[in-house]
């Protein structure tokens, strides 16, 4: 029986762009380019390695987001995933991580799965809690923050590296895992992979397809809310210390005045 792997990926604003809030204090995605979250590339890579080691496997990449989020799916497909699922609905605008975990759980169940692979966090929200929320909603074990992943005999195994020691963890399938940026460099899509990705199937689902009411997600259904935001103040001019024999003393006085020493 084929191993069904679902990789959850996110389309995020380019960190090098000029990011700001819209009028409703949600992120303005219209004025900044987006891309596949770098940390999710590691999840795609580990899913590909697990699939390569399996007798038979199929990788589905899943994303929730606006129309442009298909770009994230295409990147993952060009790396080698087999098909994509895009959940898009106007009612998703302003959804927080709790609502997103609901949508992903419903989509994963609808798609069918044995193993769900996530990145350790998104590069925009950086909360890192979605894999745990997803496993709770699915009612399956979670094995998170792994630097190494393997699957065999209906069990997923992995190594979690800490500051002082490493742990060897395992869980029966079905399960949810997340991988860190120490799990191995993600492969670069080849020209052949990019061309092949254009022909791979991508399904589009909305909230109705998943049996989710609009009030459960979006700004109305969010458990968290941004009450206020202000632009970061412009950086002030620095202090130049001209060294004419007293530079060390002036630097020490400046650092002491700022309570750095």
Buried (B, 14 or more C-beta within 10 A) or exposed (E): EEBBBBBBBBBBBEEEEEBEEEEEBBBBBEEBEBBBBBBBBBBBBBBBBBBEEBEEBBBBBBBBBBEBBBBBBBBBBBBBBBBBBBBBBEBBBBBBBBBBBBBBBBBBBBBEBBBBBBBBBBBBBEEBEBBBBBBEBBEBBBBBBBBBBBBEEEEBBBBBBEEEEEEEBBBEBBBBBBBBBEBBEBBEBEEEBBEBBEEBEBBEBBBEBBEBEBEBBBBEBBEEEBEEEEEEEEEEEEEEBEEEEEEEEBBEEEEEEEEEE
